[in-house]
């Protein structure tokens, strides 16, 4: 999905969803270009800056995707390839960092200088603002809590690790656990298979839909997911000591009940200095990475333009 975003974080125009088939960088980039061009059809002039949010470790200086575990990418020069197609300056940012910027500047975290945003969708991403600064880290990957270990020797993640937070709570992992449960007990999985069409098509969304009908297996899967989520969230709050924990992404959109469960766990299980953190939903929901990427692109473009003008003035 693409959008034109104004300086106050308001979405002026959206392109609608354009789904890619995760068929390698070329196919995904072609889908992104179609989405962006559909959004720009009615724009009064071409954009000077384009922000791209991607679930990956990114080098923000070059716009290169260093590693995207769920896309299977390594060292993809995304900014350069999109600039060739779209023109203007293209800025690539990790999706969780973009979403955090949006929520901090315009959303649920506006006015707060110490917060952590935890975004749960296909994967699990996170990013922190501490002391009024968006944390970057030595290699621009601060806040990758989706790949902290919550189960020693646990499930294999899409990254090199085992037992990651994401490998239990990410959308892909919930679907994987559900499919395994159905293979182990086909009778218990009848409703899930009927909903999805085939056992192989069962996803996190299937589980949430059947949970609403009272299906026993789906209820067990959701309870397990809640337990893993609260375990991870308690660790995040203890580690980063935010005043505010913001929860967003498709998982929270599908199961808003997870928000009070996380808040109860923070109150009961965090160290006393951290246990007072407020817990809330993201204002922008699934649009947060898009809004944040646009805002960061605007800020970086203006900063670079100002720097160029100052350099020209000194040369003269």
C-alpha positions, -999 to +999 in steps of 0.1 A: +000+000+000+012+035-009+001+069+003+006+106-001+012+119+035+011+156+044+036+173+069+012+166+098+011+129+092-023+129+075-029+105+046-040+126+017-044+097-008-040+059-007-034+034-035-052+005-019-036-028-012-012-043-038-002-078-027+031-093-038+039-130-042+073-128-024+088-138-057+122-122-052+133-086-052+123-080-089+087-091-084+083-073-051+098-041-065+075-042-095+045-045-072+058-015-051+062+006-082+026-002-094+013+007-060+032+040-059+023+050-094-014+043-087-011+067-057+007+094-077-017+095-106-036+125-092-007+142-075-001+178-086+036+172-091+061+143-086+074+138-051+108+150-042+112+123-016+098+088-013+099+068+019+099+030+018+092+009+049+105-027+048+106-055+073+144-058+072+177-046+086+185-016+065+215+006+059+198+040+059+228+058+043+226+037+011+190+024+012+203-012+010+184-040+025+210-059+044+188-088+055+151-094+053+144-128+069+108-131+059+115-120+023+146-140+020+167-110+008+203-101+014+221-070+002+194-057-021+200-020-033+164-012-028+167+026-028+187+027-060+163+003-078+132+023-068+148+056-076+154+044-111+116+037-114+101+065-094+125+093-096+132+117-067+152+107-036+142+073-021+148+067+016+145+031+029+138+025+066+130-005+088+092-008+091+092-009+129+114+022+131+091+040+106+060+030+125+076+041+158+084+075+142+048+079+131+033+070+165+058+092+183+053+123+161+016+121+153+000+092+170-004+074+203+031+085+216+029+122+207+045+142+235+062+112+251+100+111+252+104+075+264+084+048+246+087+015+229+066+004+199+060-033+194+046-042+160+032-077+154+022-088+120+038-114+097+069-109+119+076-091+151+094-057+150+102-031+176+118+003+180+125+027+209+124+064+216+145+071+247+153+106+260+135+120+230+158+102+205+148+075+180+174+048+187+194+036+158+222+013+171+257+007+159+245-009+126+210+007+126+192-023+140+183-012+175+151-027+188+151-060+169+133-077+198+115-101+175+148-120+174+155-122+211+153-157+225+123-164+247+125-203+246+160-218+249+165-243+221+130-235+208+114-233+174+136-224+144+131-188+133+136-174+098+167-158+111+198-179+121+184-182+157+161-207+175+135-198+201+129-162+189+100-141+201+089-140+164+090-177+160+061-180+184+042-148+180+047-137+144+018-144+120+038-169+100+047-187+133+011-189+145+001-204+112+029-229+114+020-239+149-016-243+139-008-265+109+014-287+131-014-290+157-038-301+129-013-327+116-009-341+152-047-342+158-067-340+126-101-344+144-094-314+166-084-294+135-116-300+115-129-265+119-096-249+109-093-270+078-129-262+068-123-225+073-090-224+053-100-249+026-070-271+031-047-278+061-018-262+042-037-229+039-043-224+076-030-191+087-030-168+118-061-152+104-078-186+102-070-192+139-084-159+150-116-164+130-122-198+144-113-185+179-143-162+176-166-192+170-153-210+201-133-237+184-113-255+211-080-259+192-081-222+181-087-211+216-057-231+228-035-217+201-046-181+210-040-187+247-005-200+239+002-170+217-009-147+245+015-164+269+044-160+245+034-124+237+032-114+274+066-132+281+082-112+254+066-079+263+076-081+299+112-086+287+110-056+264+096-033+291+122-045+317+150-039+291+140-005+277+121+010+307+096+030+285+069+051+300+046+039+272+044+006+253+026+009+220+012-023+204+003-023+167+002-044+135-021-069+121-019-093+151-033-066+174-059-055+148-071-091+148-069-097+185-072-064+204-078-085+236-040-089+237-036-053+247-051-056+282-034-090+286+000-074+280-008-045+304-018-069+332+015-088+326+035-056+328+019-046+361+023-080+377+056-092+363+079-063+355+106-049+378+090-022+400+106+008+381+093-006+348+059-019+359+042+015+357+045+017+319+013+024+302+002+001+274-019+012+244-028+005+208-011+022+179-032+051+165-023+044+129-027+006+131-013-011+100-007+023+083+019+034+108+050+022+088+037+040+057+031+073+075+064+071+094+084+063+062+069+093+045+077+116+075+112+103+078+118+108+041+106+144+043+127+151+073+159+136+057+152+154+024+148+187+041+179+182+062+200+172+032+187+202+012+194+226+040+229+211+043+235+215+006+224+252+007+248+259+036+277+242+018+270+263-014+269+295+007+303+286+023+318+279-012+307+312-025 
